[in-house]
Amino acid sequence: MSTFSETVWLCLAVTVVLGGLALGNLRKIPGQMRRKVVCLAGLWGGAYLLFSLSLSWGLILFFLSCVLTYTYLSGQELLPVDQKAVLITGGDSGFGHALSKYLDELGFTVFVGVLDEKGSGAEELRRTCSKRLSVLQMDITDQQQIKDAHSKVVEKLQDRGLWAVVNNAGIICLPADGELIPMTDYKKCMAVNFFGAVEVTKAFLPLLRKSKGRLVNISSMAAGVPMEKLAAYSSSKAALTMFSAVMRQELSKWGVKVSVIQPGGFRTNIAGTSEMWSKLEKNILDHLSSDVEEDYGKDYILQQRNYLKSINIKTNTDISPVLQDIRHAVSAKSPFAFYAPGALAYCLLFFVSFSPTGIFDYFSKKLCEVRGSMPRALIKQP
């Protein structure tokens, strides 16, 4: 057998072994790991086809890809639960509620901050979860409630330490053109989505530094993708995303790892109810000047709730990708800095980041035209 043939067979053998080990590790890792490995394999396969490499070079490159993949995946293995303690805010409903149940089932000690400790969401958690889960009254815009929750966490954990904080609590308000959104709604979004998360982070960071644990902030795809009618919400989430990036750099010297989750379209209770929309519409109309109301028209303003209805129809009811990514951020040896669960979430963030602004704005404008709603002053009279 020639030296060349021996090299080919050696590469093939090592490729099979490392590929098998990589796939074995992949099966243990939830969430988006599969997408990344498939993309990596596709990259090498595409390079092979594009450059028409010989079999030997193709095997060598695939061998190298398997080495890189295996090395990469070795840092993505999940740490043992060992009843690690996790604090989750916004556990009344949505992601926070489902995440609390999910982590409790996995064996974590879960502290759930809720807006109403006597509400149906809190009662359901007490009824369905284990004794390891504790429900805490925690309005994250109330500094005293944050302090009280901190005291209860410290009292229960004593010397065990807090492993992770998941800042999940958030609101969206009524989507509308930025000019129509009252300043009270801008401030409310910032108070909950940004300042509240910062307040919670600052309160619990000493515990995270002690355990060299994890800080996970739930942002939104809207933080990186400009979306009409979400000026208040997107701005607050963009602030949270940048805060997470800065904290990731600053806390690395303490051994604390920081991740931000930017979900795409998933259906939760954040959109609110018809009764809530009516109150928000009244708030908008009460704060408009006469000339702005004249230009936009009351009919246009009252149609804004249709945006939320369309969100509820088009969004995904299966939130398991979000839960799996949060679990990975909490448990992986080397969690990612950014996660984007959801169909096309990564694609949209990539498109906005690297495509010419004019192209994105063109498609956004066309989408707005399809929806067919225009301010009164812009409607062409027959």
DRENVO-997975 format. One line per field, with one value per residue (C-alpha): residue in one letter; x negated, y negated, z negated. Coordinates in steps of 0.001 Angstrom, whole numbers, always signed. Each point is the difference from the previous one (the first is absolute). Layout:
// DRENVO-997975
resn <- c(a|...)
x <- c(X|...)
y <- c(Y|...)
z <- c(Z|...)
This chain:
// DRENVO-997975
resn <- c(m|s|t|f|s|e|t|v|w|l|c|l|a|v|t|v|v|l|g|g|l|a|l|g|n|l|r|k|i|p|g|q|m|r|r|k|v|v|c|l|a|g|l|w|g|g|a|y|l|l|f|s|l|s|l|s|w|g|l|i|l|f|f|l|s|c|v|l|t|y|t|y|l|s|g|q|e|l|l|p|v|d|q|k|a|v|l|i|t|g|g|d|s|g|f|g|h|a|l|s|k|y|l|d|e|l|g|f|t|v|f|v|g|v|l|d|e|k|g|s|g|a|e|e|l|r|r|t|c|s|k|r|l|s|v|l|q|m|d|i|t|d|q|q|q|i|k|d|a|h|s|k|v|v|e|k|l|q|d|r|g|l|w|a|v|v|n|n|a|g|i|i|c|l|p|a|d|g|e|l|i|p|m|t|d|y|k|k|c|m|a|v|n|f|f|g|a|v|e|v|t|k|a|f|l|p|l|l|r|k|s|k|g|r|l|v|n|i|s|s|m|a|a|g|v|p|m|e|k|l|a|a|y|s|s|s|k|a|a|l|t|m|f|s|a|v|m|r|q|e|l|s|k|w|g|v|k|v|s|v|i|q|p|g|g|f|r|t|n|i|a|g|t|s|e|m|w|s|k|l|e|k|n|i|l|d|h|l|s|s|d|v|e|e|d|y|g|k|d|y|i|l|q|q|r|n|y|l|k|s|i|n|i|k|t|n|t|d|i|s|p|v|l|q|d|i|r|h|a|v|s|a|k|s|p|f|a|f|y|a|p|g|a|l|a|y|c|l|l|f|f|v|s|f|s|p|t|g|i|f|d|y|f|s|k|k|l|c|e|v|r|g|s|m|p|r|a|l|i|k|q|p)
x <- c(+0|-1468|-682|+2707|+2580|-1025|+553|+3439|+1039|-1414|+1964|+3128|-377|-622|+2870|+2384|-1119|+117|+3211|+1615|-1166|+1254|+3399|+92|-621|+2520|+2788|-566|+233|+3455|+948|-1785|-3235|+1299|+364|-3565|-1530|+2114|-1126|-3636|+289|+1800|-2790|-2631|+2209|+633|-3712|-656|+2545|-910|-3693|+296|-2575|-1462|+1188|-3120|+283|+3715|-609|-2766|+2248|+2890|-2380|-996|+3645|+708|-2932|+1305|+3555|-1000|-2140|+2851|+2611|-2157|+634|+3746|+628|+2468|-1185|+1773|+3033|-858|+2996|-1653|+2070|+1499|+1983|+2554|+1964|+3369|+1259|+3725|+360|-1803|-3665|-647|+2882|-923|-3706|+682|+1811|-2654|-2972|+1876|+575|-3725|-845|-978|+872|+2198|+915|+2800|+653|+3623|+1965|+2852|-842|+3725|+750|+936|-3489|-1661|+2599|-499|-3752|+521|+2473|-1891|-3672|-2220|-831|-3291|+1873|+700|+2364|-1108|+2003|-2250|+1094|-3335|+891|+310|-3402|+1325|+1544|-3328|-1770|+2577|-377|-3780|+275|+2232|-2354|-3023|+1901|+1002|-3307|-2278|-3474|+1101|-158|+2173|-1054|+2025|+2294|+2383|+1371|+3176|+2666|+1123|+2871|+789|+2740|+2269|-1938|+453|-1959|-2748|+1602|+3226|-1483|+367|-3144|+1532|-172|-3610|-906|+2010|-1778|-3383|+954|+888|-2040|-3225|-245|+1781|-2428|-2946|+1359|+405|-3445|-1700|+1810|-968|-3425|-1929|+1588|-821|-3595|-334|+1214|-1609|+3406|+2131|+1918|+2601|+2022|+3072|-19|+1738|-701|+1576|-3089|-2024|+2625|+1823|+3715|+2688|+2297|-2430|-2091|+473|-378|-2922|-1929|+284|-1056|-2901|-1182|+199|-1985|-2799|+14|-441|-2945|-1780|+666|-1334|-3331|-124|+1056|-2322|-2789|+2274|+756|+3647|+1297|+2654|+2397|+2827|+2953|+1632|+3090|+1850|+3773|+1398|+3478|+139|+2297|-2186|+2380|+2725|+3783|+2718|+823|-3626|-155|+3060|-1682|-3197|+1947|+1726|-3374|-1323|+3014|-109|-3612|+227|-18|+2861|-2206|-1601|+3395|+1268|-2906|+143|+3737|+1796|+818|-3695|-858|+2702|-1263|-3334|+1348|+230|-3797|+155|+2719|-2183|-2914|+2118|+1058|-3435|-2193|-1121|+1826|-2872|-2397|-2268|-2852|-123|+11|-2766|-2186|+465|-865|-3143|-949|+485|-1646|-2597|-3700|-485|+3352|+423|+124|+3069|+2875|+2724|+2624|+2831|+581|-2153|-1148|-3691|+652|+1799|-2640|-2715|+1889|+456|-3630|-1629|+2420|+213|+2467|+1948|+754|+1385|+2042|+1416|+1305|+1266|+1896|+1533|+1116|+1655|+1804|+1312|+1595|+1971|+292|-1045|+376|+2926|-2180|-1835|+3077|+533|+3440|+1980)
y <- c(+0|-3374|-2833|-2035|+2728|+415|-3730|+169|+2998|-1548|-3210|+2016|+2074|-2997|-1840|+2855|+174|-3743|-380|+2724|-1617|-3388|+1427|+1792|-3273|-1736|+2297|-1106|-3700|-1598|-2973|-1536|+2014|+2151|-3019|-1128|+3392|+489|-3428|+883|+3307|-1739|-2570|+2648|+1913|-3166|-760|+3498|-344|-3599|+557|+3562|+1275|+3439|+2766|-213|-3748|+310|+2606|-2082|-3055|+2033|+1526|-3500|-1023|+2964|-963|-3556|+1207|+2432|-2633|-2480|+2416|+1053|-3430|+278|+2967|-718|-173|+2219|-1610|+908|-2075|-3200|-3038|-2242|-3226|-756|-3248|-376|+3455|-813|+1161|+438|+957|-528|+2222|+2817|-314|+296|+3298|+1231|-677|+1381|+3254|+153|-198|-3651|-1955|-2700|-3413|-1572|-3711|-847|-3217|+1475|+2775|+692|+133|+3067|+387|+41|+2395|+2393|+71|+807|+2731|+1721|-412|+1602|-1358|-1269|-2806|-3203|-2736|-3540|-3217|-2032|-3012|-843|-3701|+27|-235|+1145|+3154|+822|-415|+2196|+2686|-162|+523|+3045|+1528|-488|+1394|+3176|+623|-979|+1094|+1870|-3026|-1136|+1481|-2032|-2985|-45|-3496|+902|-2487|-2291|-1967|-1167|-2692|-679|-18|-3263|-2508|-1526|-3438|+1366|+1894|-2088|-778|+1887|+3192|-653|-456|+3057|+2215|-1275|+392|+3684|+1249|-1820|-1751|+2845|+2550|-2207|-389|+3759|+637|-2441|+1463|+3618|-400|+514|+3457|+768|-1131|+2264|+3044|-1067|+597|-1265|-3133|+567|-2912|+573|-2657|+249|+293|-3471|-1301|+564|-93|-3336|+751|-2592|-829|+1365|-3109|+110|+3758|+355|-2882|+1464|+3451|-1450|-1689|+3344|+1712|-2565|+146|+3767|-389|-2442|+2138|+3035|-1766|-1413|+3172|+2352|-795|+1249|+3240|-966|+772|-2242|+946|-1808|+1812|-1691|+2073|-332|+311|+2055|-284|-1044|-2166|-3062|-1289|-477|+144|-1978|-1783|-1039|-1165|-2204|-1707|-522|-1432|-2454|-956|-721|-2112|-1932|-1040|-998|-3594|-997|-395|+3441|+1634|-1796|+1219|+3611|+324|+1797|+2980|+573|-196|+2478|+2429|+387|+2855|+2019|+169|+1897|+2268|+846|+737|+2476|+1727|+225|+771|+3463|+1613|+2417|-1891|+2988|-1441|-3006|+2192|+2208|-2974|-1472|+3351|+101|-3512|+1027|+3422|+209|-62|-2725|-1664|-2284|-3757|-201|+2359|-585|+2755|-5|+392|-2391|-1893|+412|-716|-3270|-1180|+877|-1691|-3232|-29|+581|-1059|-3595|-2003|-998|+3621|+799|-3213|+805|+3386|-1474|-2685|+2580|+2060|-3059|-685|+3563|-512|-2799|-2369|-3600|-3268|-2095|-2820|+2446|+1636|-1190|-1452|+1224)
z <- c(+0|+999|-2420|+1731|-538|-3621|-545|+1565|-2072|-3171|+592|+725|-3176|-2237|+1669|-764|-3631|-644|+1986|-2089|-3237|+1173|+882|-3342|-1826|+2211|-1132|-3594|+773|+304|+2103|+2930|-43|+2838|+2257|-603|+682|+3114|+1221|-660|+1839|+2842|+216|+528|+2413|+1972|+114|+1302|+2793|+807|+443|+1348|-2444|+357|-2292|-2143|-571|-598|-2700|-1553|-198|-1363|-2530|-1118|-204|-2268|-2232|-267|-550|-2715|-1734|+254|-1323|-2931|-1489|+587|-2274|-2762|-3583|-2546|-1608|-3612|-1131|+1221|-976|+2685|-385|+2743|+265|+1687|-933|+40|+3610|+3317|+222|-3711|-1077|+2384|-804|-3729|+545|+2429|-2279|-2998|+1889|+769|-3705|-418|-3119|+1506|-1384|+2035|-212|+811|+270|-2045|-2454|-456|+3721|+2027|+1457|-3410|-1394|+2903|-601|-3674|+892|+2805|-880|-2619|-3441|+1415|+1771|-1924|+1182|-868|+192|+2284|+1997|+1606|+98|-3807|-1669|-3373|+1458|+1652|-3346|-1748|+2669|-355|-3760|+458|+2567|-2271|-2982|+1835|+1764|-2882|+1161|+3132|+2275|+2898|+3331|+2518|+443|+2957|+618|+1842|-1139|+2806|+1525|+3532|-337|+2986|+3290|+1864|+2032|-2123|+218|-1457|-2942|-3185|-1970|-2910|+2082|+1012|-3659|-1052|+2541|-1127|-3667|+387|+2955|-813|-3371|-1785|+1421|-957|-3541|-418|+1464|-2366|-3006|+706|+1609|-3263|-227|+3645|-413|-3006|+1944|+3314|+1480|+2870|+887|+2725|+1377|+2155|+2692|+3378|+3693|+151|-1812|+3161|+2748|+467|-58|+580|-2920|-2590|-679|-3777|-356|+2422|-1551|-3491|+1184|+1991|-3193|-1810|+2762|-182|-3804|+265|+2379|-2298|-3068|+1860|+397|-3519|-1814|+1870|-2467|-2789|+1816|+599|+3497|+1546|+2792|+1734|+1579|+3011|+832|+3274|+253|-2874|-1441|-3650|-2104|+500|+2695|-2622|+291|+1799|-3241|-396|+3622|-527|-2962|+1984|+2947|-2317|-1438|+3497|+968|-3276|+590|+3676|+1144|+2283|+3089|-425|-508|+3093|+2156|-1137|-491|-2794|+2221|+717|-3690|-968|+2646|-1789|-2095|+3224|-87|-3282|+1357|+2999|-2334|-1953|+3219|+1635|-3000|-1062|-2904|-675|-2272|-659|+2143|-2336|-3103|+1387|+846|-3471|-1523|+2129|-1094|-3631|+158|+2787|-842|+2598|+738|+2978|-335|+2252|+744|+2577|-280|+2481|+3716|+2043|-3108|+817|+3675|-719|-2455|+2517|+2845|-1950|-1131|+3375|+2738|+1268|-2072|+3091|+872|-3434|-77|+3444|-1107|-3256|+1915|+2329|-2976|-1500|+3276|+85|-3403|+1627|-2953|+632|-1936|+1169|+1359|+2297|+1492|+3552|+455|+3049)
